[in-house]
Amino acid sequence: MLYEHWGREIDPSALARASGEINLDADEATCPACGEAFKTSAAKCPSCGLRFQ
């Protein structure tokens, strides 16, 4: 449904990241907002600032 309304304006790789999950028990994960790799011990993405915890 999100794609139907906004999908034409969203980068397909960003849309795929946004629909994923973050495993905070792993050592490292990928930010769903910007795609930056980060240590899951961080409270927010070092690149875009998205808060995780």
N, C-alpha and C positions, 0 to 999 in steps of 0.2 A: 504494500500500500504506500509506503514511503516513496518508493521509486516512482509510482504512478503520479504522485503530486510534485515531488522535487527531483526525481531521478535524472531528468534531462539536464539539470544544472549541477549535479554532483559527479565528481570524477568516479568512474567505476571502481577503481582500487580503493578509494576512500569509502565508498558504499560497502564494499566487501569487508573492510576493516571494522566499520561501525557495527556490522552485524555479528562480529566475532565476540569471543569471550577472552578475558584475561585470567590466567591461572596465577594468582598471587602467591601460590606455594612454590612456583618455579623460581629459579635464580634470576631469570631475565624474561621479559615479555616485550610485546610491541604495542605502542600506544594506538588505540583505535581512532583517535582524532587525527594524528599527524604521521603515524607510521614509524616514529622514532623508537629505537630499542632503548629499554631502560631497566635498571635493577629494580626488582619488585619490592625491595625494602624502601624505595622512595615513596613519598606521600603524593607526589605529583610528577608529571612528565617534565623532564629537564628541558625539553624543546618548546612545548606549547603551554605548559602549566596545567593541563587537565588533572584534576584531583582524582586519586584512586581510592583512598581510604577515608 
